[in-house]
């Protein structure tokens, strides 16, 4: 499986962690929800990328993710 967030956040197969602090993760999750992307309730719970998606499905979310990736706290 090709995880589109590989290289943006820490990923392993279809799973990933953002590495964001709680406050930044909350902001990120709210902005993602506005894009119709549901994320786990907290940053310490791995997200799962769907097995099937189109580039158009994830383009806006990838842009958002790249914006927040600069705040990673690994």
C-alpha positions as CSV (number, residue, x, y, z in Angstrom):
1,X,0.0,0.0,0.0
2,X,1.2,3.5,-0.8
3,X,0.6,5.8,2.1
4,X,0.3,9.4,0.8
5,X,1.5,10.8,4.1
6,X,4.8,8.9,4.0
7,X,7.6,11.5,4.3
8,X,5.1,14.0,5.8
9,X,4.4,12.2,9.1
10,X,5.8,9.1,10.7
11,X,4.2,6.2,8.8
12,X,4.3,2.4,8.8
13,X,2.2,0.7,6.1
14,X,-1.3,2.3,6.2
15,X,-0.7,3.7,9.8
16,X,0.8,6.9,10.9
17,X,1.4,9.3,13.7
18,X,1.5,13.1,13.3
19,X,3.9,13.8,16.2
20,X,2.0,17.0,17.0
21,X,1.5,18.3,20.5
22,X,-2.1,18.1,21.8
23,X,-3.0,21.7,20.9
24,X,-1.6,21.6,17.4
25,X,-3.2,18.2,16.8
26,X,-6.6,19.6,17.9
27,X,-6.2,22.5,15.4
28,X,-5.1,20.0,12.7
29,X,-7.9,17.6,13.3
30,X,-10.5,20.4,13.2
31,X,-9.1,21.7,9.9
32,X,-9.0,18.1,8.6
33,X,-12.7,17.6,9.6
34,X,-13.6,20.7,7.5
35,X,-12.0,18.7,4.6
36,X,-14.2,15.7,5.5
37,X,-11.2,13.8,6.9
38,X,-11.9,12.1,10.3
39,X,-8.8,11.7,12.5
40,X,-8.4,9.9,15.8
41,X,-9.3,11.8,19.0
42,X,-5.7,12.4,20.0
43,X,-2.2,12.5,18.5
44,X,-1.0,9.4,20.3
45,X,-3.6,7.2,18.4
46,X,-2.4,6.2,14.9
47,X,-4.4,7.3,12.0
48,X,-5.3,4.8,9.2
49,X,-5.2,5.7,5.5
50,X,-8.0,4.0,3.5
51,X,-6.9,1.2,1.2
52,X,-8.4,3.0,-1.8
53,X,-8.3,6.6,-2.6
54,X,-7.7,8.9,-5.6
55,X,-5.1,11.6,-5.7
56,X,-8.0,14.2,-5.9
57,X,-9.5,12.7,-2.7
58,X,-6.4,13.4,-0.6
59,X,-4.9,16.5,-2.3
60,X,-6.3,19.1,0.0
61,X,-5.6,17.0,3.1
62,X,-1.9,16.5,1.9
63,X,-1.5,20.2,1.6
64,X,-2.9,20.7,5.1
65,X,-0.7,17.9,6.5
66,X,2.5,19.4,5.0
67,X,1.6,22.7,6.6
68,X,1.3,21.1,10.0
69,X,4.3,18.8,9.6
70,X,6.7,21.7,10.4
71,X,5.3,21.5,14.0
72,X,6.2,17.9,14.6
73,X,7.6,17.1,18.0
74,X,9.1,13.6,17.7
